[in-house]
Amino acid sequence: MESLRIAVSHRPPLLLAAPHQHQLRRRSHLPVPLSSLPHTSLSLSSSRHRLGLAPTPLRRIPPLLASQTPGGTDDPSPPPAGVKLVPLLVSLAVGLAVRFLAPRPPEVSPQAWQLLSVFLSTIAGLVLGPLPVGAWAFLGLTAAVATHTLPFAAAFSAFTNEVIWLIVISFFFARGFVKTGLGDRIATYFVKWLGGSTLGLSYGLTISEAFIAPAMPSTTARAGGVFLPIIKSLSLSAGSKPNHPSSRKLGSYLVMSQFQAAGNSSALFLTAAAQNLLCLKLAEELGVIVANPWVAWFKAASLPAIASLLATPYFLYKIFPPETKDTPDAPALAAEKLERMGPVTKNEWVMIGTMLLAVSLWVFGDVIGVSSVVAAMLGLSILLLLGVLDWDDCLNEKSAWDTLAWFAVLVGMAGQLTNLGIVSWMSSCVAKLLESFSLSWPAAFCVLEASYFLIHYLFASQTGHVGALYSAFLAMHVAAGVPRVLSALALAFNTNLFGALTHYSSGQAAVYFGAGYLELPDVFRMGFVTALINVLIWGVVGTFWWKLLGLY
């Protein structure tokens, strides 16, 4: 789900060591200022570092927020309130230049051209960050209504969008996984089974994330609430400390491997990330219908995603090797932690049953007439009725409500641009350009996919990228003659794979970079190299697999 801000609570409250003072940050590229994300870790015993035991000094923290910066250090002075002047002026200049300086094509109506200028200013603000994402999106919505570009009902129409509410509920499911400790328990079992070596440890963590991904639809929550605490604890047990030369012993590799592999876990299942659901919804608005979407998605993604999942830890082991190759204590430490956790609790069993029900309805819902959002609503209702979550948990999940606000604005504007003909006009222009180069549809497909991927260097949100560009790029694919369903799915898979390009490219990127184990040059270098490896695997394996499935 992206740089979606995710709040996750822990059972019991997480105990953390004193924070480190030096942390590389790049706030200007983040949609929310990562000012104090907790330095999530499990801790150590006095005799040797053990999972889940904490030394002193300790401090208790509130639920983990992605609006907080990893490292836990408080800024000496709070950031100034209000708008950032330079990003504001640049963002406004983009829209004003389109509205008053760029010539309006005769086939585009004045209303559509004015909405395009408001939309481009909104997107520029999401990239430059004059205000927090939700606040800037609200200003864009206000501008559209105040200038009579859109009527009030049309401007707010996306707030009833089923997919957006499905995404909101997915945040609550993620909270349930962390609150009950179920996600932590599952990951610890994989460490116990596969953690005898550093490479095996990485595979255990990677496979466990793929295992829980379809029922925990937030990559950021999986990172901050489940896997980073385990990686921190294992690294500290091996003497690998964050923001320290010893970080390369173990922690740097484990964090980098989990970070780079997470995109493939999100791409494997439709319900593994919020942006997946949004992609298919936007495709549907353009008339590209994917029948039985959960199954169709999994079939198309399965072979290339699994191949990339298996390749990523090994390639990184070779090109970004850890100093510690063997971790003989890890299985024993995991076993000790599981023993301390005790038997599976009632709430964990309820969580398991609810997720099995929800996933089953997501898979077979079309057959029995149950939509995905209704399946999610039923699951959340069960969790509330049986006390696994309470309403305060839902209210405290601020990132869910924030996402509802700004996401609905973007989706609503994108939908109105489609209705007013802007998307079809843009796609026809691109199609004519591609035709002038005499490109076949496979060549056009490669050019458009590469462009969509590389443009993400300008974005600090996967879902923001989707809301801004997915519809336009899908229309360009279709206009260039690329098969429609293949276009929709390939762009959606691509959306997950670019989440590890930089330290600001997604919510999980902020979490993992903030752990203190990765240097900024390594993030950019390994992000680009791993992206090339993923593109090669998905391109080669996907070409044959999708042909076999009849997608082209």
C-alpha positions as CSV (number, residue, x, y, z in Angstrom):
1,M,0.0,0.0,0.0
2,E,2.7,2.3,-0.6
3,S,3.7,5.7,1.0
4,L,0.4,5.3,2.7
5,R,0.8,6.3,6.3
6,I,0.0,3.3,8.5
7,A,-0.6,3.2,12.2
8,V,-0.1,-0.1,13.9
9,S,-0.3,-1.0,17.5
10,H,1.5,-3.7,19.4
11,R,0.6,-6.3,21.9
12,P,2.1,-5.5,24.5
13,P,3.4,-2.0,24.0
14,L,6.8,-2.2,22.2
15,L,9.9,-1.7,24.3
16,L,12.6,0.1,22.6
17,A,16.2,0.9,23.3
18,A,17.4,4.5,23.5
19,P,17.3,6.1,20.1
20,H,20.2,6.8,17.8
21,Q,21.0,10.4,17.1
22,H,22.1,10.3,13.5
23,Q,19.7,9.5,10.7
24,L,19.7,10.2,7.1
25,R,16.4,11.7,5.9
26,R,14.9,13.1,2.8
27,R,11.7,14.7,4.1
28,S,11.2,16.9,1.1
29,H,10.4,13.9,-1.1
30,L,8.0,12.3,1.4
31,P,4.3,12.9,1.2
32,V,4.2,13.1,5.0
33,P,7.1,14.4,7.1
34,L,8.8,11.4,8.6
35,S,9.6,13.2,11.7
36,S,9.8,10.5,14.3
37,L,9.0,7.0,13.2
38,P,9.9,4.6,16.0
39,H,13.2,2.8,15.7
40,T,11.3,-0.5,15.9
41,S,13.2,-3.3,17.5
42,L,13.0,-6.3,19.8
43,S,15.7,-6.3,22.4
44,L,18.4,-8.1,24.2
45,S,19.0,-10.0,27.4
46,S,21.9,-9.1,29.7
47,S,23.9,-12.2,28.8
48,R,23.3,-12.3,25.1
49,H,20.9,-10.7,22.6
50,R,17.6,-12.4,22.6
51,L,14.4,-11.8,20.6
52,G,11.9,-9.9,22.6
53,L,14.0,-9.1,25.7
54,A,14.9,-5.5,26.3
55,P,17.8,-3.9,28.1
56,T,17.6,-0.6,29.9
57,P,17.2,2.2,29.3
58,L,13.7,1.6,27.8
59,R,10.8,3.6,26.8
60,R,7.3,2.8,25.9
61,I,5.9,4.2,22.7
62,P,2.4,4.7,21.3
63,P,1.2,3.0,18.1
64,L,3.7,3.1,15.2
65,L,3.0,5.9,12.8
66,A,4.6,6.4,9.4
67,S,4.3,10.1,10.0
68,Q,7.1,9.5,12.6
69,T,10.7,9.2,11.6
70,P,12.7,6.1,12.2
71,G,15.2,6.6,14.8
72,G,12.9,8.1,17.4
73,T,14.8,11.4,17.8
74,D,12.8,14.5,18.3
75,D,13.7,17.6,16.4
76,P,15.1,20.3,18.6
77,S,12.4,22.6,17.3
78,P,9.1,21.8,15.6
79,P,8.8,22.4,11.9
80,P,7.1,25.7,11.1
81,A,3.4,25.5,10.6
82,G,1.6,26.4,7.4
83,V,2.6,26.1,3.8
84,K,6.1,25.9,2.4
85,L,6.3,28.9,0.1
86,V,8.5,27.7,-2.7
87,P,6.8,24.4,-3.3
88,L,3.5,26.2,-3.2
89,L,4.5,28.7,-5.8
90,V,5.9,26.0,-8.1
91,S,2.8,23.9,-7.7
92,L,0.5,26.8,-8.5
93,A,2.6,27.9,-11.4
94,V,2.2,24.4,-13.0
95,G,-1.6,24.7,-13.1
96,L,-1.6,28.4,-14.0
97,A,0.7,27.8,-16.9
98,V,-1.5,25.1,-18.3
99,R,-4.6,27.1,-17.8
100,F,-3.5,30.5,-19.2
101,L,-0.4,29.9,-21.2
102,A,-0.7,26.5,-22.9
103,P,-3.0,26.6,-26.0
104,R,-6.2,24.6,-25.4
105,P,-6.7,21.9,-28.1
106,P,-10.0,22.5,-30.0
107,E,-11.3,19.0,-29.1
108,V,-10.9,19.7,-25.4
109,S,-13.7,21.7,-23.6
110,P,-12.8,24.7,-21.4
111,Q,-14.2,22.8,-18.4
112,A,-11.9,19.8,-19.1
113,W,-8.9,22.0,-19.6
114,Q,-9.5,23.9,-16.4
115,L,-9.9,20.6,-14.5
116,L,-6.6,19.4,-16.0
117,S,-4.8,22.5,-14.7
118,V,-6.2,21.9,-11.2
119,F,-5.3,18.3,-11.3
120,L,-1.7,19.0,-12.5
121,S,-1.3,21.5,-9.6
122,T,-2.5,18.9,-7.2
123,I,-0.1,16.3,-8.5
124,A,2.8,18.8,-8.4
125,G,1.9,19.5,-4.8
126,L,2.0,15.8,-4.0
127,V,5.5,15.6,-5.4
128,L,6.8,18.9,-3.9
129,G,4.9,18.8,-0.6
130,P,3.9,22.4,0.2
131,L,1.4,20.9,2.7
132,P,0.7,17.3,4.0
133,V,-0.9,15.1,1.4
134,G,-4.4,15.2,2.7
135,A,-4.4,19.0,3.2
136,W,-3.1,19.7,-0.3
137,A,-5.6,17.3,-1.8
138,F,-8.4,19.1,0.0
139,L,-7.1,22.5,-1.4
140,G,-7.2,21.0,-4.8
141,L,-10.8,19.8,-4.3
142,T,-11.8,23.2,-3.0
143,A,-10.3,24.9,-6.0
144,A,-12.2,22.6,-8.4
145,V,-15.5,23.4,-6.6
146,A,-14.9,27.1,-5.9
147,T,-14.0,27.8,-9.6
148,H,-17.1,25.9,-10.7
149,T,-14.9,23.5,-12.6
150,L,-16.8,20.6,-10.9
151,P,-20.2,20.6,-9.1
152,F,-20.0,19.6,-5.4
153,A,-21.6,16.2,-6.0
154,A,-19.2,15.3,-8.8
155,A,-16.2,16.5,-6.8
156,F,-17.1,14.3,-3.8
157,S,-18.4,11.3,-5.9
158,A,-15.4,9.1,-5.2
159,F,-16.0,9.2,-1.5
160,T,-18.5,6.4,-2.1
161,N,-16.1,4.4,-4.2
162,E,-16.1,0.7,-3.1
163,V,-12.4,0.2,-3.8
164,I,-11.4,3.2,-1.6
165,W,-13.4,1.8,1.3
166,L,-11.9,-1.6,0.7
167,I,-8.4,0.0,1.1
168,V,-9.5,1.8,4.3
169,I,-10.7,-1.5,5.8
170,S,-7.5,-3.2,4.8
171,F,-5.7,-0.8,7.2
172,F,-7.9,-2.2,10.0
173,F,-7.0,-5.8,9.1
174,A,-3.3,-4.9,9.2
175,R,-3.8,-3.4,12.7
176,G,-5.5,-6.7,13.8
177,F,-2.5,-8.7,12.6
178,V,-0.1,-6.6,14.6
179,K,-2.3,-6.1,17.7
180,T,-2.9,-9.9,18.1
181,G,0.7,-10.7,17.3
182,L,-0.3,-13.2,14.6
183,G,2.0,-11.7,12.0
184,D,4.9,-11.7,14.4
185,R,4.2,-15.4,15.3
186,I,4.1,-16.5,11.6
187,A,7.3,-14.8,10.7
188,T,9.1,-16.2,13.8
189,Y,8.1,-19.7,12.7
190,F,9.8,-19.2,9.4
191,V,12.9,-17.9,11.1
192,K,12.9,-21.0,13.2
193,W,12.6,-23.3,10.2
194,L,15.0,-21.6,7.8
195,G,17.2,-19.4,9.8
196,G,20.4,-21.5,10.1
197,S,22.3,-19.2,7.7
198,T,22.0,-15.6,6.7
199,L,20.7,-16.5,3.2
200,G,18.2,-19.0,4.8
201,L,17.2,-16.3,7.2
202,S,16.4,-14.0,4.4
203,Y,14.4,-16.6,2.5
204,G,12.5,-17.4,5.7
205,L,11.5,-13.7,6.1
206,T,10.7,-13.3,2.4
207,I,8.5,-16.4,2.2
208,S,6.7,-15.5,5.4
209,E,5.8,-12.1,4.0
210,A,4.5,-13.7,0.8
211,F,2.5,-16.1,3.0
212,I,0.7,-13.4,5.0
213,A,0.5,-10.8,2.2
214,P,-3.0,-11.7,0.8
215,A,-4.6,-11.2,4.2
216,M,-2.5,-8.2,5.4
217,P,-3.1,-5.7,2.6
218,S,-0.4,-3.1,3.5
219,T,3.2,-3.5,2.7
220,T,4.0,-0.6,5.1
221,A,2.2,-2.4,8.0
222,R,4.0,-5.6,7.2
223,A,7.3,-3.8,7.2
224,G,6.9,-1.6,10.4
225,G,4.6,-3.9,12.4
226,V,6.1,-7.4,11.7
227,F,9.4,-7.7,9.8
228,L,11.5,-4.8,10.9
229,P,11.2,-5.7,14.6
230,I,12.3,-9.2,13.9
231,I,15.2,-8.1,11.6
232,K,16.3,-5.6,14.2
233,S,16.4,-8.2,16.9
234,L,18.2,-10.8,14.9
235,S,20.7,-8.2,13.8
236,L,21.4,-7.0,17.3
237,S,21.8,-10.5,18.4
238,A,24.7,-10.9,15.9
239,G,26.3,-7.6,17.0
240,S,25.1,-5.7,14.0
241,K,24.0,-2.2,15.1
242,P,22.2,0.5,13.2
243,N,24.1,3.7,12.3
244,H,27.4,1.9,13.0
245,P,30.1,0.2,11.0
246,S,28.8,-3.2,12.3
247,S,25.6,-2.7,10.4
248,R,27.1,-4.5,7.4
249,K,27.5,-7.7,9.5
250,L,23.9,-8.8,9.1
251,G,21.3,-6.0,9.4
252,S,22.1,-4.2,6.2
253,Y,21.6,-7.3,4.1
254,L,18.5,-8.4,5.8
255,V,16.8,-5.0,5.6
256,M,17.8,-4.6,2.0
257,S,16.7,-8.1,1.0
258,Q,13.3,-7.7,2.7
259,F,12.9,-4.2,1.3
260,Q,13.6,-5.3,-2.3
261,A,11.6,-8.5,-2.1
262,A,8.5,-6.9,-0.6
263,G,7.3,-5.5,-4.0
264,N,7.1,-9.0,-5.4
265,S,5.0,-10.1,-2.4
266,S,2.6,-7.2,-3.1
267,A,2.5,-8.0,-6.8
268,L,1.7,-11.7,-6.1
269,F,-1.9,-11.2,-4.8
270,L,-4.6,-8.7,-5.6
271,T,-5.3,-8.0,-2.0
272,A,-1.6,-7.7,-0.9
273,A,-1.5,-3.9,-1.5
274,A,-4.0,-1.1,-1.7
275,Q,-2.7,0.1,-5.1
276,N,-3.6,-3.2,-6.7
277,L,-7.3,-2.7,-6.0
278,L,-7.2,0.9,-7.2
279,C,-5.5,-0.1,-10.5
280,L,-8.3,-2.6,-11.4
281,K,-10.9,0.0,-10.4
282,L,-9.4,2.6,-12.7
283,A,-9.1,0.0,-15.5
284,E,-12.8,-0.8,-15.1
285,E,-13.7,2.9,-15.5
286,L,-11.9,2.8,-18.9
287,G,-13.8,-0.3,-19.9
288,V,-11.1,-2.8,-19.2
289,I,-12.8,-5.5,-17.2
290,V,-10.8,-8.3,-15.6
291,A,-13.1,-11.3,-15.0
292,N,-12.8,-13.0,-11.6
293,P,-10.1,-10.5,-10.6
294,W,-8.5,-12.2,-7.6
295,V,-7.9,-15.5,-9.4
296,A,-7.0,-13.8,-12.7
297,W,-4.5,-11.6,-10.9
298,F,-2.9,-14.5,-9.0
299,K,-2.6,-16.6,-12.2
300,A,-0.9,-13.9,-14.2
301,A,1.5,-12.8,-11.4
302,S,2.3,-16.2,-9.8
303,L,5.2,-17.5,-12.0
304,P,7.1,-14.2,-12.5
305,A,6.5,-13.1,-8.9
306,I,7.6,-16.4,-7.3
307,A,10.7,-16.4,-9.6
308,S,11.6,-12.9,-8.5
309,L,10.9,-13.7,-4.8
310,L,13.3,-16.7,-5.0
311,A,16.0,-14.7,-7.0
312,T,16.1,-11.5,-5.0
313,P,17.7,-12.7,-1.7
314,Y,20.3,-14.7,-3.6
315,F,21.3,-11.9,-6.0
316,L,21.6,-9.4,-3.1
317,Y,23.6,-12.0,-1.2
318,K,26.1,-11.9,-4.1
319,I,26.1,-8.2,-4.9
320,F,25.4,-6.8,-1.4
321,P,26.8,-9.5,0.8
322,P,26.6,-9.6,4.6
323,E,29.8,-10.1,6.6
324,T,28.1,-12.8,8.7
325,K,27.3,-15.8,6.6
326,D,26.0,-18.2,9.2
327,T,23.4,-17.5,11.9
328,P,23.3,-20.8,13.9
329,D,21.7,-19.1,16.9
330,A,18.7,-17.7,15.0
331,P,16.5,-20.8,15.1
332,A,17.1,-21.2,18.8
333,L,16.3,-17.6,19.5
334,A,13.1,-17.9,17.4
335,A,12.2,-21.0,19.4
336,E,12.7,-19.2,22.7
337,K,10.6,-16.3,21.5
338,L,7.8,-18.7,20.4
339,E,7.9,-20.3,23.8
340,R,7.6,-17.0,25.5
341,M,4.7,-16.1,23.3
342,G,2.9,-19.2,24.5
343,P,0.1,-21.0,22.6
344,V,-2.0,-19.3,20.0
345,T,-4.4,-17.0,21.7
346,K,-8.2,-16.8,21.1
347,N,-7.8,-13.5,19.3
348,E,-5.2,-15.0,17.0
349,W,-7.5,-17.9,16.1
350,V,-10.3,-15.4,15.4
351,M,-7.9,-13.4,13.2
352,I,-6.9,-16.6,11.3
353,G,-10.6,-17.6,10.8
354,T,-11.6,-14.1,9.8
355,M,-8.8,-13.8,7.2
356,L,-9.5,-17.2,5.8
357,L,-13.1,-16.2,5.4
358,A,-12.2,-12.9,3.8
359,V,-9.7,-14.4,1.4
360,S,-12.2,-17.1,0.4
361,L,-14.8,-14.5,-0.3
362,W,-12.3,-12.5,-2.3
363,V,-11.5,-15.6,-4.4
364,F,-15.0,-17.0,-4.8
365,G,-17.1,-13.9,-4.2
366,D,-18.0,-13.4,-7.9
367,V,-19.6,-16.8,-8.0
368,I,-21.8,-16.3,-5.0
369,G,-22.5,-12.6,-5.5
370,V,-20.4,-11.1,-2.7
371,S,-18.2,-8.2,-3.7
372,S,-14.7,-7.6,-2.3
373,V,-15.7,-4.7,-0.2
374,V,-18.7,-6.6,1.3
375,A,-16.3,-9.4,2.2
376,A,-14.0,-7.0,3.9
377,M,-16.9,-5.4,5.8
378,L,-18.0,-8.8,7.0
379,G,-14.5,-9.5,8.2
380,L,-14.2,-6.3,10.1
381,S,-17.6,-6.8,11.6
382,I,-16.5,-10.1,13.0
383,L,-13.3,-8.6,14.5
384,L,-15.3,-5.9,16.2
385,L,-18.0,-8.2,17.5
386,L,-15.5,-10.7,19.0
387,G,-13.3,-7.9,20.5
388,V,-10.2,-8.5,18.4
389,L,-10.5,-4.8,17.4
390,D,-12.5,-2.1,19.1
391,W,-13.8,1.1,17.6
392,D,-11.0,3.1,19.2
393,D,-8.5,1.0,17.1
394,C,-10.3,2.0,14.0
395,L,-10.5,5.7,15.1
396,N,-6.8,5.7,15.9
397,E,-5.9,4.4,12.5
398,K,-5.5,7.9,11.3
399,S,-3.7,6.9,8.1
400,A,-6.8,5.0,7.0
401,W,-9.0,8.1,7.3
402,D,-6.3,10.3,5.8
403,T,-6.1,7.9,2.9
404,L,-9.9,8.0,2.4
405,A,-9.7,11.8,2.1
406,W,-6.8,12.4,-0.2
407,F,-7.2,9.2,-2.2
408,A,-10.9,10.0,-2.9
409,V,-9.9,13.4,-4.2
410,L,-7.3,12.0,-6.7
411,V,-9.6,9.2,-7.9
412,G,-12.5,11.6,-8.3
413,M,-10.5,14.0,-10.3
414,A,-9.0,11.3,-12.5
415,G,-12.5,9.9,-13.1
416,Q,-13.8,13.3,-14.1
417,L,-10.9,13.8,-16.4
418,T,-11.9,10.5,-18.1
419,N,-15.5,11.6,-18.3
420,L,-14.6,15.0,-19.8
421,G,-12.4,13.4,-22.5
422,I,-8.9,14.5,-21.3
423,V,-7.6,10.9,-21.0
424,S,-8.8,9.9,-24.4
425,W,-7.3,13.0,-26.0
426,M,-3.9,12.4,-24.3
427,S,-3.9,8.7,-25.3
428,S,-4.7,9.6,-29.0
429,C,-1.9,12.1,-29.0
430,V,0.6,9.5,-27.7
431,A,-0.8,6.9,-30.1
432,K,-0.1,9.2,-33.1
433,L,3.4,9.8,-31.8
434,L,4.1,6.1,-31.4
435,E,2.7,5.5,-34.9
436,S,5.0,8.1,-36.3
437,F,7.9,5.9,-35.1
438,S,6.3,2.8,-36.7
439,L,6.4,1.0,-33.4
440,S,4.7,-2.4,-33.1
441,W,2.5,-2.9,-30.0
442,P,5.2,-5.0,-28.2
443,A,7.7,-2.1,-28.7
444,A,5.1,0.5,-27.6
445,F,4.4,-1.7,-24.6
446,C,8.0,-1.7,-23.5
447,V,8.4,2.0,-24.0
448,L,5.3,2.9,-22.1
449,E,6.1,0.4,-19.2
450,A,9.6,1.7,-18.9
451,S,8.3,5.3,-18.8
452,Y,5.7,4.5,-16.2
453,F,8.4,2.8,-14.1
454,L,11.1,5.5,-14.3
455,I,8.7,8.4,-13.7
456,H,8.3,7.0,-10.1
457,Y,11.6,8.7,-9.2
458,L,9.4,11.8,-9.0
459,F,6.8,10.3,-6.7
460,A,6.8,9.6,-3.0
461,S,3.7,7.4,-3.1
462,Q,2.7,4.3,-5.1
463,T,-1.0,5.1,-4.7
464,G,-0.4,8.7,-5.6
465,H,1.4,7.6,-8.8
466,V,-1.5,5.3,-9.7
467,G,-4.1,8.1,-9.1
468,A,-2.1,10.5,-11.2
469,L,-0.9,8.4,-14.1
470,Y,-2.4,4.9,-14.3
471,S,-5.5,5.8,-16.3
472,A,-3.5,7.9,-18.8
473,F,-0.9,5.2,-19.3
474,L,-3.5,2.5,-19.6
475,A,-5.3,4.5,-22.3
476,M,-2.0,5.0,-24.1
477,H,-1.4,1.2,-24.1
478,V,-4.9,0.5,-25.5
479,A,-4.5,3.2,-28.1
480,A,-1.2,1.7,-29.2
481,G,-2.8,-1.7,-29.8
482,V,-1.6,-3.5,-26.6
483,P,-4.1,-6.2,-25.4
484,R,-6.3,-4.5,-22.9
485,V,-6.2,-7.0,-19.9
486,L,-2.4,-7.4,-20.4
487,S,-2.0,-3.6,-20.3
488,A,-4.1,-3.3,-17.1
489,L,-2.3,-6.1,-15.2
490,A,1.2,-5.2,-16.4
491,L,0.9,-1.6,-15.2
492,A,-0.5,-2.8,-11.9
493,F,2.4,-5.3,-11.4
494,N,4.8,-2.5,-12.4
495,T,3.3,-0.3,-9.6
496,N,4.5,-2.7,-7.0
497,L,8.0,-3.3,-8.4
498,F,9.0,0.4,-8.3
499,G,8.3,0.7,-4.6
500,A,11.9,0.0,-3.7
501,L,13.6,2.4,-6.1
502,T,14.5,5.0,-3.5
503,H,14.1,5.7,0.2
504,Y,11.1,7.8,-0.4
505,S,9.3,5.7,-3.1
506,S,6.8,4.0,-0.8
507,G,5.7,3.7,2.8
508,Q,7.8,0.6,3.4
509,A,10.8,2.4,1.9
510,A,10.6,5.0,4.6
511,V,10.3,2.3,7.3
512,Y,13.2,0.2,6.2
513,F,15.5,3.2,5.4
514,G,14.7,4.7,8.7
515,A,15.9,1.6,10.6
516,G,19.5,2.9,10.3
517,Y,21.0,-0.1,8.5
518,L,21.1,1.4,5.0
519,E,23.2,4.1,3.6
520,L,21.5,6.4,1.1
521,P,23.9,5.6,-1.9
522,D,23.3,1.9,-1.3
523,V,19.5,2.4,-1.4
524,F,19.7,4.2,-4.8
525,R,22.3,1.8,-6.2
526,M,20.7,-1.5,-5.1
527,G,17.2,-0.1,-5.9
528,F,18.2,0.5,-9.5
529,V,20.1,-2.8,-9.9
530,T,17.4,-4.9,-8.3
531,A,14.8,-3.1,-10.4
532,L,16.7,-4.2,-13.5
533,I,16.8,-7.8,-12.2
534,N,13.1,-7.7,-11.5
535,V,12.3,-6.3,-15.0
536,L,14.4,-9.0,-16.6
537,I,12.7,-11.8,-14.7
538,W,9.2,-10.4,-15.1
539,G,9.9,-9.6,-18.8
540,V,11.3,-13.0,-19.7
541,V,9.2,-15.2,-17.5
542,G,6.1,-13.1,-18.0
543,T,6.4,-13.1,-21.8
544,F,6.1,-16.9,-22.0
545,W,3.7,-17.3,-19.0
546,W,1.2,-14.6,-20.2
547,K,1.3,-16.1,-23.7
548,L,0.4,-19.5,-22.2
549,L,-2.4,-17.9,-20.3
550,G,-3.8,-16.3,-23.5
551,L,-3.3,-12.7,-22.4
552,Y,-1.9,-11.9,-25.8
